[in-house]
């Protein structure tokens, strides 16, 4: 659920409520999903990022006025062999970022397929953002900004071009999602199995439960 609580200062005074939301990243392999998450969560960028196996789980918070939004982030693998596992991660998610590579037209087409799948099978009120990643490689651009923006507007998506390498719009896209999410009602969220840990979930070795109960 989007669990809600009240944050406390050291002296015990309340500083506002805490809302927790499950967010999933989807997109073709090598579009930079893991790099976006690493930049957002740790402020880091690795030129050569290993492919995600199954899914990786991390958490990060965003502060909005009197509300702290905690994201439980599931970074899914983009390889085709993992596609059938994706519903396990986007089921019950309040938000999704669908990522494509602006230098690869095929990844934009694949992103559209992910959006259709989310609109058909995910939560009805899910907030979907479209990220045109690798904006630092604009000289090799194959997907026009205007084309992606028009598609996003037609489908009610948030849209930004991002660069995990330069950090362009990375925090901004998560902040835009946080602003659009409901802060005053409960909704299905992340799992207790994920509480308080950051790291990789290897589906060959473990059986993660991304849809188990709500963390407090």
SVG drawing of the C-alpha trace seen along z (x, -y; Angstrom):
<svg xmlns="http://www.w3.org/2000/svg" viewBox="-8 -23 41 43">
<polyline fill="none" stroke="black" stroke-width="0.4" points="0.0,0.0 1.0,-3.6 1.5,-3.3 1.2,-6.6 2.8,-7.6 4.0,-10.7 7.7,-11.6 9.2,-12.7 12.0,-15.2 14.5,-14.2 12.5,-16.2 9.3,-14.3 7.6,-17.0 5.8,-15.9 7.2,-17.0 4.6,-15.6 3.3,-12.3 5.2,-9.6 3.8,-7.9 5.3,-4.8 4.8,-3.8 6.0,-0.9 7.6,-2.0 8.8,0.3 11.2,-0.4 10.5,1.3 12.2,1.1 14.5,2.9 17.9,4.2 20.7,1.6 18.5,-1.5 19.9,-2.6 17.2,-1.6 19.8,-0.5 21.9,-3.6 18.9,-5.8 18.1,-4.1 21.8,-4.2 22.0,-7.9 18.7,-8.7 19.5,-6.5 23.2,-6.9 24.2,-9.8 26.5,-7.5 27.1,-6.6 29.1,-3.6 30.1,-3.7 29.8,0.1 26.8,1.3 26.2,5.0 22.8,6.3 20.2,6.8 19.4,10.4 15.7,10.8 15.2,7.5 17.0,5.3 15.4,3.6 16.3,0.2 14.7,-2.5 14.9,-6.3 12.9,-9.2 11.6,-12.4 10.5,-15.3 7.4,-17.3 6.5,-20.1 5.1,-18.3 5.1,-14.9 8.0,-12.4 7.5,-10.1 9.4,-6.8 9.8,-4.9 10.3,-1.1 11.9,-0.7 12.0,2.5 14.4,2.3 13.5,5.1 15.7,6.9 15.1,5.9 16.1,9.2 13.3,10.9 13.6,14.1 12.5,12.1 9.5,10.5 7.1,13.1 8.2,12.2 7.4,8.5 3.8,8.7 5.1,10.0 6.8,6.6 4.3,4.1 1.3,5.8 0.2,3.5 2.7,0.7 1.5,-2.9 4.1,-4.2 6.2,-3.0 9.0,-4.5 9.2,-3.1 12.6,-3.8 13.9,-4.0 17.2,-5.0 17.0,-8.1 19.7,-6.7 17.7,-3.5 14.3,-3.7 13.5,0.0 13.7,-0.7 11.1,-3.4 8.8,-0.9 9.4,1.5 8.6,-1.2 5.2,-1.7 4.5,2.0 5.3,1.7 3.0,-1.2 0.1,0.7 0.8,3.7 0.7,1.4 -2.5,-0.3 -4.1,3.1 -2.9,5.1 -1.5,2.8 -3.4,0.9 -6.0,-1.4 -4.6,-4.6 -0.9,-3.8 1.2,-6.9 3.3,-6.1 6.4,-8.2 8.2,-7.9 12.0,-8.4 14.0,-9.1 17.4,-8.2 20.9,-8.9 20.1,-12.5 23.8,-13.2 24.1,-11.4 21.8,-13.8 24.2,-13.9 23.3,-10.2 19.6,-10.8 17.1,-8.5 13.9,-9.4 12.7,-12.9 11.8,-14.7 8.6,-16.0 7.5,-12.5 8.0,-11.1 6.3,-14.1 3.3,-13.8 3.0,-10.1 3.2,-10.8 0.5,-13.5 -1.8,-11.2 -1.4,-8.5 -1.5,-10.6 2.1,-10.0 4.7,-12.1 7.6,-12.6 11.2,-13.8 14.4,-13.1 17.0,-12.0 20.7,-11.3 22.0,-9.0 25.5,-10.0 25.0,-13.8 22.1,-13.4 19.9,-15.5 16.3,-15.3 16.9,-12.1 15.7,-13.5 13.1,-15.6 11.3,-12.6 11.0,-10.9 9.9,-14.2 7.3,-14.7 5.9,-11.2 5.9,-11.9 3.9,-15.0 1.3,-13.2 0.8,-10.3 -2.1,-10.6 -0.9,-11.4 -4.2,-11.1 -5.4,-7.6 -4.1,-4.1 -3.1,-2.1 -1.4,1.3 2.4,0.9 5.7,2.7 6.5,5.8 7.8,6.6 10.3,8.9 11.9,5.7 11.8,3.6 15.0,1.9 17.3,3.4 18.9,2.3 20.5,4.7 20.0,7.1 17.4,9.8 18.6,12.7 15.7,14.8 18.0,17.7 18.8,17.9 15.9,16.4 12.2,16.2 11.4,12.5 7.9,11.5 7.4,8.0 3.7,8.0 3.7,9.1 2.3,6.9 2.9,3.3 5.9,1.9 5.3,-0.6"/>
</svg>
